Amino acid sequence: MRALDTNVLVYALIANSPHHKVAGALLRALAEGERPWAIPWPRIYELLRIITHPRVYHPPMPFGTGTP
């Protein structure tokens, strides 16, 4: 079982990240692959804390409004 790190999720979500393409490709490979993988619930919490906090990610992403 593979578990994703918060940074992979952040990089895959943030299109202007220098690691966006690599992180997106990793997520696609996991989703389309046959090996089991998971996103632990603490990683989801961390992801939301990072992308919505104005001192961590500027400008913060709006939460609950659909597509960023």
C-alpha positions as a Markdown table, in Angstrom:
| # | Residue | x | y | z |
|---|---|---|---|---|
| 1 | Met | 0.0 | 0.0 | 0.0 |
| 2 | Arg | 1.3 | 3.4 | -0.9 |
| 3 | Ala | 0.2 | 6.5 | 1.0 |
| 4 | Leu | 0.5 | 10.0 | -0.5 |
| 5 | Asp | 2.4 | 12.8 | 1.1 |
| 6 | Thr | 0.7 | 16.2 | 1.6 |
| 7 | Asn | 3.3 | 17.9 | -0.7 |
| 8 | Val | 2.3 | 15.6 | -3.6 |
| 9 | Leu | -1.3 | 16.7 | -3.2 |
| 10 | Val | -0.4 | 20.4 | -2.9 |
| 11 | Tyr | 1.9 | 20.3 | -6.0 |
| 12 | Ala | -0.7 | 18.4 | -8.0 |
| 13 | Leu | -3.3 | 21.0 | -7.1 |
| 14 | Ile | -1.3 | 24.2 | -7.5 |
| 15 | Ala | -0.9 | 24.7 | -11.3 |
| 16 | Asn | 1.9 | 27.3 | -11.0 |
| 17 | Ser | 4.0 | 25.0 | -8.8 |
| 18 | Pro | 7.3 | 23.9 | -10.5 |
| 19 | His | 6.4 | 20.4 | -9.4 |
| 20 | His | 2.8 | 20.4 | -10.8 |
| 21 | Lys | 3.4 | 18.2 | -13.8 |
| 22 | Val | 5.4 | 15.5 | -11.9 |
| 23 | Ala | 2.9 | 15.4 | -9.0 |
| 24 | Gly | 0.0 | 15.2 | -11.4 |
| 25 | Ala | 1.6 | 12.4 | -13.4 |
| 26 | Leu | 2.2 | 10.5 | -10.1 |
| 27 | Leu | -1.4 | 10.8 | -9.1 |
| 28 | Arg | -2.6 | 9.7 | -12.6 |
| 29 | Ala | -0.2 | 6.7 | -12.5 |
| 30 | Leu | -1.5 | 5.7 | -9.1 |
| 31 | Ala | -5.1 | 6.1 | -10.0 |
| 32 | Glu | -4.7 | 4.2 | -13.2 |
| 33 | Gly | -2.4 | 1.6 | -11.8 |
| 34 | Glu | -3.1 | -1.7 | -10.2 |
| 35 | Arg | -1.2 | -1.3 | -6.9 |
| 36 | Pro | -3.2 | -0.2 | -3.9 |
| 37 | Trp | -2.8 | 3.4 | -2.7 |
| 38 | Ala | -4.5 | 5.8 | -0.3 |
| 39 | Ile | -4.7 | 9.3 | 0.9 |
| 40 | Pro | -4.7 | 9.2 | 4.7 |
| 41 | Trp | -7.3 | 11.5 | 6.3 |
| 42 | Pro | -4.6 | 13.6 | 8.1 |
| 43 | Arg | -3.1 | 14.4 | 4.6 |
| 44 | Ile | -6.5 | 15.9 | 3.5 |
| 45 | Tyr | -6.6 | 18.0 | 6.6 |
| 46 | Glu | -3.0 | 19.2 | 6.0 |
| 47 | Leu | -3.8 | 20.0 | 2.4 |
| 48 | Leu | -6.7 | 22.2 | 3.3 |
| 49 | Arg | -4.7 | 23.9 | 6.0 |
| 50 | Ile | -1.9 | 24.7 | 3.6 |
| 51 | Ile | -3.9 | 25.9 | 0.5 |
| 52 | Thr | -6.4 | 28.0 | 2.5 |
| 53 | His | -4.0 | 29.7 | 4.9 |
| 54 | Pro | -2.9 | 33.2 | 3.6 |
| 55 | Arg | 0.5 | 33.1 | 5.3 |
| 56 | Val | 1.4 | 29.7 | 3.8 |
| 57 | Tyr | 0.0 | 29.9 | 0.3 |
| 58 | His | -0.6 | 33.3 | -1.2 |
| 59 | Pro | -3.2 | 34.0 | -2.4 |
| 60 | Pro | -5.1 | 31.3 | -0.5 |
| 61 | Met | -7.4 | 29.1 | -2.4 |
| 62 | Pro | -11.1 | 29.6 | -1.6 |
| 63 | Phe | -12.6 | 26.6 | 0.1 |
| 64 | Gly | -15.9 | 25.1 | -1.0 |
| 65 | Thr | -16.4 | 27.3 | -4.1 |
| 66 | Gly | -15.6 | 24.7 | -6.7 |
| 67 | Thr | -12.7 | 25.0 | -9.2 |
| 68 | Pro | -9.8 | 27.2 | -8.0 |
